[in-house]
Every structure is written in structure tokens, then in C-alpha cells.
């Protein structure tokens, strides 16, 4: 199929079939804006199982290519290179890893969101680290355009892979406009109670793994007796790496305490937005992030946020004074004890406005569009 101006972009979007995570948000948010800004360019999304993204479905310049091979390794070795050659794509955009075979007629764009497994090896299995180090480094060197999502990740990629920082371009994540929409808090809380059985709860949204620090949240919640004040604790996110400390803590809880803790592994975007809005407060004590989208989404909903200031989240200074080095557990626990009680609605609106100003998908899409046009062969 010939594009209207001759330009065709292939996006390896297999992650759209996976559990919610930062890379999925990046693909949906960035391309919902990019395809609208470039109606003359055709975009082809490679994914599995007849998947379609709601954010993209209504756009005429969006097309889907459904992979036949369920193995990512085999797709990268054979199927994707064949697709690029067959369609004669001008650009191909990948997340973290590019195929071994590279065609000269196609500009390979690679987004490496983070290399946290190298900065914080203690949080990742050895095999996980070894394989990714080899693949990520090769892909960073061989791609034509190297992107990342934060200044923190840019510094880390430059350091670990010895890549000239001038090759690495930062295109930040944004926050969807739906998070800034006005809503009736009373009605939302009633709906959340009716649909999910949740009321008066503190929330954390993140994959379940050690670096995210869910164990510290659980420990602090019960140490400070939030349950005795009628609060519940809600974790939204799928398990991704074995988390023995958290599992051990859960087995030590009493029957009554277990009733206060809820894990939600899979949830749709609309339901997640509702759960954000219904929360009394949001906690994000992650030790390491290449970006860190959930606290920004929560802040955009104008609910109180307690956020780590570690790694890429050092940029989220608008959360002060509920913004701390979570490696210092005493500081974290001190902030935890008060963060939902001392935020005025005016302060929450100031935070919301600052997030909206700094993290816009439209601005990120403009930068990405410039990269496409400037690298056209």
C-alpha cells in the first residue's frame, strides 16, 4: 500500500497486547498524537490477536499488521524483517531491541526507556540483566535514531553503553487529557464502592516487583494503623518479578488485616481512571524509574500524592513536601502519616496545572514528527 506522501512508518507494538506498563502508555499516548499531527503519513502497528487501540481506531492513517508468530525472538529474526522488506517501510520504531537484520532503505528508531537493571542490579535476576545488556547495547549502537524518556535515562544510557549523548534524544512521556477532566468526587466514590467494593482507600498503581517498594507501603500502612481508621489499601498492577518480601508480609497478616488489602492485576483504562479518582491518596515509593507515570496520573486527578524523589522522579519537585528519598524509611513513614490530611484543594490544583504544563503528548509528538521529517531518506 502506498502512503499519501510516500512515507510509511512501522511500529513494533506487540506490547499493546501485554499488561499495562509505562511502555504501553508511551505507545498509545505518543502515537495518538503523532498520527493526528501527520495525517499524510501512514502508520502500521504490528501486534497480536486482532488487537486495536481505542486511541487510534478512528484515524484513517492507522493500519494494523497482525503477527503470525507468537515468539518474539522468531518475530525479530524473521517475521519483522520480512514485513519491513515487503511493505518497504521508510521508518521502523522499536522498544528497547531492534532486529538483527537491518535494511538500509529503512530508518530504525529505538526507544530505550531505561537501563535500570544496570543501575540497580540487585532488583533484577542475573539472566535478565545479562541478556538485556547485550541486546540493548547492540540495539542502541546499531539503530539510526536513539530515543529515551527522561534526562535520567539519557545519562544512564550514555554512561553504561558509552554512547555519545548527542545521539540520544529525550522525548518525554505525557499525560492523557482524560486525567485532567473535571469529575464529581462524591459520585465517583459511590461508583467505585458499587463496582469494586472499595471505599476510603489509599492507592498504588505499579507492576508488583521489589524495586517498586509495595512491601514498604504495606508495612507502613499497618504500623501506622490506617486500617483502624477505616482505610483500605489497594495495589493495581500485575506481578512481573518474584517478590518474596511482599509474599512473606502477606502471609503474616491477620484475617482482619487481609480484608483491608486488595490486589487488582488486570483492569481497563476507564476503570483505572475511576479508581484513581476515588482514592483518598496515592503512594509511589519506587526506588528506581526511567520515568514514572502513575504519580503524574494521580496528581492530574487532583488527589494527594506521596512520591519518591529517586532517579527520574527527581524532576517531580511539584510534589514537595510529600516528596522524599524512600531509601530513608523514617522520612517516608513521617510523610506517609500526614500526606492525605494537609493538602488543600488549591494546592492540588496547582500541582495538576504544573503537570499539565510539563507533560504534554502533543509536545512530545511534535518532537517525534521533527525526527521523522529530518531523517527521511
C-alpha positions as CSV (number, residue, x, y, z in Angstrom):
1,X,0.0,0.0,0.0
2,X,1.4,3.4,-1.0
3,X,1.2,6.2,1.6
4,X,-0.3,9.6,0.5
5,X,3.1,11.3,0.6
6,X,5.2,8.2,0.1
7,X,6.1,7.9,3.8
8,X,5.2,4.8,5.8
9,X,6.1,4.1,9.4
10,X,6.1,0.6,11.0
11,X,5.7,0.4,14.8
12,X,6.5,-2.8,16.6
13,X,3.6,-2.6,19.0
14,X,3.4,-6.1,20.4
15,X,3.5,-4.6,23.9
16,X,-0.1,-3.4,23.4
17,X,-1.1,-7.0,24.0
18,X,0.7,-7.0,27.3
19,X,-0.3,-5.9,30.8
20,X,-0.5,-2.1,31.5
21,X,3.0,-0.6,32.0
22,X,4.9,2.5,31.1
23,X,5.8,1.4,27.6
24,X,2.2,0.6,26.7
25,X,1.2,4.1,27.9
26,X,4.1,5.6,25.8
27,X,3.0,3.8,22.6
28,X,-0.7,4.7,23.0
29,X,-0.1,8.3,24.1
30,X,2.7,9.2,21.7
31,X,1.1,7.8,18.6
32,X,-2.4,9.0,19.3
33,X,-0.8,12.5,19.0
34,X,1.7,11.7,16.2
35,X,-0.8,10.2,13.8
36,X,-3.1,13.2,14.2
37,X,-0.3,15.6,13.6
38,X,0.8,13.8,10.4
39,X,-2.4,12.7,8.5
40,X,-0.3,12.4,5.3
41,X,1.8,9.6,6.8
42,X,0.6,6.1,7.1
43,X,1.3,4.3,10.4
44,X,1.3,0.5,10.6
45,X,1.1,-1.2,14.1
46,X,2.5,-4.7,14.4
47,X,0.6,-6.5,17.2
48,X,-1.1,-9.8,18.1
49,X,-4.6,-11.3,18.3
50,X,-6.5,-8.8,16.2
51,X,-5.8,-6.1,18.8
52,X,-6.8,-2.5,18.2
53,X,-6.1,0.5,20.3
54,X,-9.1,2.7,21.1
55,X,-6.9,5.8,20.9
56,X,-6.1,5.1,17.3
57,X,-9.0,3.2,15.8
58,X,-10.9,6.2,14.3
59,X,-7.9,7.6,12.4
60,X,-7.7,6.9,8.6
61,X,-3.9,6.7,8.5
62,X,-3.7,3.9,11.1
63,X,-3.3,0.3,10.0
64,X,-2.7,-3.0,11.8
65,X,-0.4,-5.8,10.8
66,X,-1.1,-8.9,12.9
67,X,1.9,-11.1,13.7
68,X,1.6,-14.8,12.9
69,X,4.4,-15.9,15.2
70,X,3.8,-15.8,19.0
71,X,7.6,-15.9,19.7
72,X,9.2,-12.5,20.0
73,X,12.6,-14.0,19.2
74,X,11.3,-15.5,15.9
75,X,9.5,-12.4,15.0
76,X,12.6,-10.3,15.4
77,X,14.7,-12.8,13.5
78,X,12.4,-13.5,10.6
79,X,8.9,-12.1,10.6
80,X,9.5,-8.4,11.2
81,X,12.4,-8.1,8.7
82,X,10.2,-9.7,6.1
83,X,7.4,-7.2,6.9
84,X,9.8,-4.2,6.6
85,X,11.1,-5.5,3.3
86,X,7.6,-6.4,1.9
87,X,6.0,-3.1,2.7
88,X,9.1,-1.0,2.0
89,X,8.7,1.0,5.2
90,X,10.6,4.3,5.5
91,X,10.8,4.1,9.3
92,X,10.5,1.3,11.9
93,X,10.1,2.1,15.6
94,X,11.1,-0.4,18.2
95,X,11.1,-0.5,22.0
96,X,14.5,-1.5,23.5
97,X,15.6,-4.0,20.9
98,X,15.9,-3.8,17.1
99,X,16.0,-6.9,14.7
100,X,19.4,-8.4,13.8
101,X,18.8,-7.8,10.1
102,X,18.7,-4.1,9.1
103,X,17.6,-2.7,5.8
104,X,19.4,0.5,4.5
105,X,16.2,1.9,3.0
106,X,14.5,2.0,6.4
107,X,15.4,4.3,9.3
108,X,15.4,2.3,12.6
109,X,14.2,4.2,15.6
110,X,14.7,2.6,19.0
111,X,13.3,3.9,22.3
112,X,15.2,2.6,25.4
113,X,13.1,3.7,28.3
114,X,15.6,2.8,30.9
115,X,18.6,0.6,31.8
116,X,17.6,0.2,35.5
117,X,18.8,-3.4,35.5
118,X,22.3,-1.9,35.2
119,X,21.9,0.9,37.7
120,X,20.2,-1.3,40.3
121,X,21.2,-4.9,39.6
122,X,20.1,-6.1,43.0
123,X,16.5,-5.8,41.8
124,X,16.8,-8.0,38.7
125,X,17.7,-11.7,38.1
126,X,21.2,-12.3,36.7
127,X,19.9,-13.9,33.4
128,X,17.5,-10.9,33.0
129,X,20.4,-8.5,33.3
130,X,22.9,-10.4,31.1
131,X,20.5,-10.9,28.1
132,X,19.2,-7.3,28.2
133,X,22.7,-5.8,28.5
134,X,23.8,-7.5,25.3
135,X,20.6,-6.8,23.3
136,X,20.1,-3.2,24.5
137,X,23.7,-2.2,23.9
138,X,23.8,-3.6,20.4
139,X,20.4,-2.0,19.5
140,X,21.5,1.4,20.9
141,X,24.6,1.3,18.7
142,X,23.1,0.0,15.6
143,X,19.8,2.0,15.4
144,X,19.7,5.2,13.4
145,X,17.8,7.2,16.0
146,X,18.0,6.5,19.7
147,X,15.3,7.9,22.0
148,X,14.6,7.8,25.7
149,X,12.0,9.3,28.0
150,X,14.0,11.3,30.6
151,X,17.2,13.1,31.3
152,X,18.0,10.5,33.9
153,X,17.7,7.6,31.4
154,X,19.8,9.6,28.9
155,X,22.6,9.9,31.4
156,X,22.4,6.2,32.3
157,X,22.4,5.0,28.6
158,X,25.3,7.3,27.8
159,X,27.3,6.0,30.8
160,X,26.6,2.3,30.5
161,X,26.8,1.9,26.7
162,X,29.4,4.6,26.1
163,X,27.3,6.4,23.5
164,X,27.7,10.0,22.6
165,X,24.9,11.9,24.3
166,X,24.3,13.9,21.1
167,X,22.9,10.7,19.6
168,X,20.3,10.3,22.4
169,X,17.2,12.3,22.1
170,X,14.7,12.7,25.0
171,X,11.1,12.5,24.1
172,X,9.2,12.6,27.4
173,X,6.0,10.7,28.3
174,X,2.9,12.8,28.5
175,X,-0.3,12.6,30.5
176,X,-3.6,11.9,28.6
177,X,-6.2,14.7,28.6
178,X,-8.7,12.4,30.3
179,X,-6.8,12.7,33.6
180,X,-7.4,16.4,33.7
181,X,-11.2,16.2,33.1
182,X,-13.4,17.5,35.9
183,X,-15.4,15.0,37.9
184,X,-17.8,14.8,40.8
185,X,-15.8,13.2,43.7
186,X,-18.8,12.1,45.6
187,X,-20.4,10.3,42.6
188,X,-17.1,8.6,41.7
189,X,-16.6,7.3,45.2
190,X,-20.1,5.9,45.2
191,X,-19.5,4.2,41.8
192,X,-16.1,2.7,42.9
193,X,-17.8,1.3,46.0
194,X,-20.6,-0.2,44.0
195,X,-18.4,-1.6,41.2
196,X,-15.3,-2.7,43.1
197,X,-16.3,-2.8,46.7
198,X,-13.7,-0.2,47.6
199,X,-14.1,2.8,49.8
200,X,-11.8,5.1,51.8
201,X,-8.6,3.7,50.3
202,X,-5.0,4.5,49.6
203,X,-3.8,3.6,46.2
204,X,-0.6,2.4,44.4
205,X,-0.5,1.7,40.7
206,X,2.5,-0.2,39.5
207,X,3.7,-3.6,38.5
208,X,4.4,-5.8,41.5
209,X,8.2,-6.2,41.9
210,X,10.8,-5.4,44.6
211,X,12.1,-2.1,43.3
212,X,8.5,-0.6,43.3
213,X,8.5,-1.0,47.1
214,X,5.0,-2.3,47.7
215,X,6.3,-4.1,50.8
216,X,7.3,-0.7,52.4
217,X,3.8,0.6,51.8
218,X,2.1,-2.5,53.3
219,X,4.4,-2.4,56.4
220,X,3.8,1.4,57.0
221,X,0.1,1.1,56.4
222,X,-0.3,-1.3,59.3
223,X,2.4,0.1,61.5
224,X,0.5,3.5,61.5
225,X,-2.8,1.7,62.0
226,X,-4.5,3.2,59.0
227,X,-6.8,0.1,58.9
228,X,-8.1,1.1,62.4
229,X,-9.2,4.4,60.9
230,X,-11.3,2.5,58.3
231,X,-8.8,2.8,55.4
232,X,-8.2,0.1,52.8
233,X,-5.0,-0.3,50.7
234,X,-5.3,-1.0,47.0
235,X,-2.4,-2.2,44.7
236,X,-3.2,-2.2,41.0
237,X,-0.7,-4.0,38.8
238,X,0.4,-7.4,37.5
239,X,3.2,-9.4,39.2
240,X,6.4,-9.2,37.0
241,X,9.3,-10.3,39.2
242,X,9.2,-12.6,42.2
243,X,8.7,-10.6,45.4
244,X,9.5,-12.8,48.4
245,X,9.4,-10.0,50.9
246,X,5.9,-8.9,50.0
247,X,4.7,-12.5,49.9
248,X,6.1,-13.1,53.3
249,X,4.4,-10.0,54.7
250,X,1.0,-11.0,53.3
251,X,1.2,-14.4,55.0
252,X,1.9,-12.7,58.3
253,X,-1.3,-10.6,58.3
254,X,-4.3,-11.4,60.4
255,X,-7.6,-12.4,58.8
256,X,-8.9,-8.9,59.6
257,X,-5.9,-7.2,58.1
258,X,-6.1,-9.2,54.9
259,X,-9.6,-7.8,54.3
260,X,-8.1,-4.3,54.1
261,X,-5.6,-5.1,51.3
262,X,-6.7,-5.5,47.7
263,X,-4.6,-6.6,44.7
264,X,-6.0,-5.9,41.2
265,X,-3.9,-7.4,38.5
266,X,-5.9,-6.5,35.3
267,X,-8.1,-3.5,34.8
268,X,-9.2,-1.5,31.8
269,X,-8.3,2.2,31.3
270,X,-11.7,3.5,32.1
271,X,-11.9,1.5,35.4
272,X,-8.4,2.5,36.3
273,X,-9.2,6.2,35.9
274,X,-12.2,5.8,38.1
275,X,-10.1,4.1,40.8
276,X,-7.6,6.9,40.7
277,X,-10.3,9.5,41.2
278,X,-11.9,7.6,44.0
279,X,-8.7,7.3,46.1
280,X,-8.1,9.3,49.3
281,X,-4.4,9.4,48.4
282,X,-1.7,7.9,46.2
283,X,1.6,6.4,47.2
284,X,4.6,5.9,44.9
285,X,7.7,4.9,46.8
286,X,9.6,3.3,43.9
287,X,13.3,3.0,44.3
288,X,14.1,3.3,40.6
289,X,12.2,4.6,37.5
290,X,13.2,5.5,33.9
291,X,10.3,7.9,34.0
292,X,7.4,7.1,36.5
293,X,4.0,7.8,35.0
294,X,1.5,6.8,37.8
295,X,2.2,9.6,40.3
296,X,1.7,12.1,37.5
297,X,-1.6,10.5,36.5
298,X,-2.7,10.6,40.2
299,X,-1.7,14.2,40.5
300,X,-3.6,15.1,37.4
301,X,-6.7,13.7,39.1
302,X,-6.1,16.2,41.9
303,X,-5.7,13.7,44.7
304,X,-2.8,13.9,47.3
305,X,0.4,12.2,46.1
306,X,3.3,10.9,48.1
307,X,6.2,10.4,45.6
308,X,9.7,9.1,45.7
309,X,12.3,11.7,44.5
310,X,14.7,8.9,43.3
311,X,16.1,8.5,39.8
312,X,13.9,10.0,37.0
313,X,11.4,11.2,39.6
314,X,13.8,13.8,40.8
315,X,12.0,16.1,38.3
316,X,8.7,15.9,40.1
317,X,9.5,18.7,42.5
318,X,5.9,20.0,42.5
319,X,5.0,17.2,44.9
320,X,7.0,18.8,47.7
321,X,6.9,18.5,50.6
322,X,5.4,15.0,50.1
323,X,8.4,14.1,48.0
324,X,11.2,12.1,49.7
325,X,14.1,9.8,49.3
326,X,12.4,6.5,50.0
327,X,15.7,4.8,50.9
328,X,15.3,6.7,54.2
329,X,12.4,4.7,55.6
330,X,12.0,7.1,58.6
331,X,11.4,10.1,56.3
332,X,9.0,8.1,54.1
333,X,7.0,7.0,57.2
334,X,6.8,10.5,58.5
335,X,5.4,11.8,55.3
336,X,3.1,8.8,55.0
337,X,1.4,9.7,58.3
338,X,0.2,13.1,57.1
339,X,0.2,13.4,53.3
340,X,-3.6,12.9,52.8
341,X,-4.6,15.3,55.6
342,X,-2.8,18.5,54.9
343,X,-3.3,19.2,51.2
344,X,-5.8,21.9,50.3
345,X,-7.8,21.7,47.1
346,X,-6.0,24.8,45.9
347,X,-2.6,23.1,46.4
348,X,-3.8,20.0,44.5
349,X,-4.9,22.2,41.6
350,X,-1.5,23.9,41.4
351,X,0.1,20.5,41.1
352,X,-2.4,19.5,38.5
353,X,-1.7,22.6,36.4
354,X,2.1,22.1,36.6
355,X,1.8,18.5,35.4
356,X,-0.4,19.6,32.5
357,X,2.1,22.2,31.5
358,X,5.2,20.0,31.7
359,X,4.0,16.6,30.3
360,X,2.0,17.0,27.1
361,X,1.8,14.3,24.5
362,X,1.3,16.9,21.8
363,X,4.7,18.4,22.5
364,X,6.3,15.0,22.6
365,X,4.6,14.2,19.3
366,X,5.9,17.4,17.7
367,X,9.5,16.4,18.6
368,X,8.9,12.9,17.2
369,X,7.5,14.3,14.0
370,X,10.6,16.5,13.5
371,X,12.7,13.4,13.9
372,X,10.7,11.7,11.2
373,X,11.0,14.6,8.8
374,X,14.7,15.3,9.5
375,X,15.7,11.6,9.0
376,X,13.7,11.0,5.8
377,X,15.9,9.2,3.3
